Amino acid sequence: MANFVALFDACVLYPAQLRDLLLRVALSDAFKARWTDRIHDEWVGSLLRDRPDIPTERLGRTRELMNSAVPDCLVTDYESFIEQLTLPDPDDRHVLAAAIRCQAGVIVTLNMRDFPDEVVARYGISVQHPDEFLAHLFDLKPAVVCTAVREMRASLANPPKTVRELLEDLLKAGLPETVSLLETMESLL
């Protein structure tokens, strides 16, 4: 298993397709994916507020499946770091604290400005948009990303999606660089 650790912020776990793709690449052992119960609480709570039609039990089951599928994914004992940290949004300090605790190399987030480079770099951590993260992973291990997308597409049976439709969905999900790279391997998806 790789030693590189990526901490996923709640905002990248909220959108179902992005969460699905990130978890599928995490299962490859190309890196170690991490999150906390508090991060789970954030994305699940936001999704329930925005989509009250989704049963709470279903999201609870998703959370359980995520935790059981990814070995050692839950970061604990990070709370003592929170008060020592300063970020533009104090509510995001728990994310940086968890990243420090698990010795993450990167925080994967859509909220780049909430984690200034000059702050997180002090802890040997970088911040990447999921598109940048997936594109870097593709550069290092294209088979991992292609396999994840192929498996993702195969799981979409109701209704099924063509490769082009899935790539369009990923483009709409904010992954233009990743989609551009995947298009070069479209026959493998």
ZATORVO-163423 format. One record per residue (C-alpha): x, y, z; residue in one letter. Coordinates in pm, whole numbers, padded with zeros to 5 digits, always signed. Each point is the difference from the previous one (the first is absolute). Example, Ala and Ser with C-alpha at 12.3 -4.5 7.8 and 13.67 -1.06 7.14 Angstrom:
2
+01230-00450+00780a+00137+00344-00066s
This chain:
189
+00000+00000+00000m+00117+00350-00076a+00108+00224+00285n-00143+00323-00144f-00299+00121+00202v-00284+00215-00136a-00261+00147+00234l-00337+00054-00167f-00194+00310+00109d-00378-00027+00037a-00065+00203-00315c+00157-00270-00222v-00205-00274+00166l-00331+00184-00040y-00047-00043-00380p-00082-00367-00065a+00198-00038-00323q+00309+00169+00137l-00021-00205+00320r-00043-00317-00206d+00305+00072-00217l+00222+00104+00291l-00093-00311+00197l+00058-00228-00295r+00351+00138-00052v+00058-00024+00376a-00077-00372-00014l+00292-00046-00240s+00257+00046+00278d+00173+00269-00210a-00030+00225+00307f-00158-00007+00344k-00332+00185+00020a-00097+00154+00333r-00291+00191+00153w-00158+00043+00343t-00341-00060+00154d-00040+00378+00011r+00069+00022-00375i-00264-00271-00048h-00242+00199+00217d+00056+00308-00218e-00061-00155-00341w-00289-00217+00120v-00161+00294+00182g+00033+00228-00303s-00143-00262-00230l-00296-00064+00230l-00071+00375+00017r+00017+00035-00379d-00171-00328-00083r-00256-00089+00269p-00133-00268-00238d+00310-00215+00066i-00059-00233+00294p+00234+00061+00294t+00053-00376+00028e+00129-00015-00358r+00269+00258+00072l+00082-00175+00325g+00051-00320-00199r+00218+00186-00252t+00212+00130+00285r+00037-00350+00147e+00093-00146-00339l+00262+00270-00053m+00155-00066+00340n+00007-00376-00050s+00129+00014-00359a+00300+00227+00062v+00243-00140+00259p+00090+00234+00287d-00193+00287-00159c-00120+00165+00320l+00232+00253+00160v-00044+00031+00375t+00170+00189+00283d+00052+00315-00208y-00213+00233+00212e+00290+00125+00213s+00150+00168-00309f-00310+00202-00089i+00037+00294+00239e+00362+00059-00105q-00092+00050-00366l-00102+00315-00183t-00193-00013-00326l-00226+00252-00178p-00301-00206+00111d+00052-00128+00356p-00254-00275-00071d+00253-00159-00240d+00273-00040+00261r-00113-00355+00077h+00085-00100-00359v+00355+00133+00026l+00035-00150+00348a-00100-00342-00134a+00242+00038-00292a+00282+00080+00243i-00094-00293+00223r+00000-00257-00281c+00306+00155-00166q-00188+00068-00322a+00195+00127-00296g-00308+00165-00145v-00345+00127+00093i-00239-00061-00290v-00263+00275+00005t-00214+00221-00219l+00057+00287+00246n+00357+00089-00090m-00009+00350+00146r-00096-00137+00342d+00342-00169+00028f+00267+00259-00090p+00325-00152-00127d+00208+00205+00242e-00187-00156+00294v-00027-00364-00105v+00352-00015-00148a+00140+00049+00351r-00124-00350+00072y+00132-00155-00322g-00349-00010-00149i-00122+00124-00336s-00357+00075-00103v-00143-00130-00325q-00327+00027-00182h-00130-00351-00076p+00061+00062-00371d+00366+00073+00068e+00025-00297+00236f-00152-00243-00250l+00206+00141-00288a+00320-00048+00202h-00108-00353+00085l-00072-00063-00368f+00351+00121-00090d+00150-00241+00254l-00238-00293-00038k-00230+00032-00301p-00122-00359+00034a-00129+00074+00351v-00214+00292-00115v-00118-00177-00317c-00097-00310+00197t-00190+00212+00253a-00193+00176-00276v-00070-00329-00179r-00132-00153+00325e-00201+00311+00071m-00161-00017-00344r-00072-00373+00040a-00181+00071+00328s-00233+00248-00169l-00260-00242-00127a-00318+00194+00065n+00029+00170-00239p+00327-00117-00157p+00239+00266-00126k+00223+00010-00303t+00362+00101+00048v-00080+00338-00155r-00296+00056+00235e+00209-00082+00306l+00282+00227-00115l-00256+00279-00051e-00126-00059+00354d+00355+00019+00137l+00055+00320-00196l-00314+00148+00158k+00134-00116+00338a+00297+00235-00047g+00266-00240-00129l+00103+00147-00339p+00369-00092+00021e-00079-00355+00110t-00257-00039-00277v+00250+00127-00256s+00249-00265+00112l-00266-00272+00007l-00103+00085-00356e+00345-00115-00114t-00085-00345+00140m-00368-00005-00090e+00018-00349-00154s+00110-00138+00340l-00296+00145+00186l
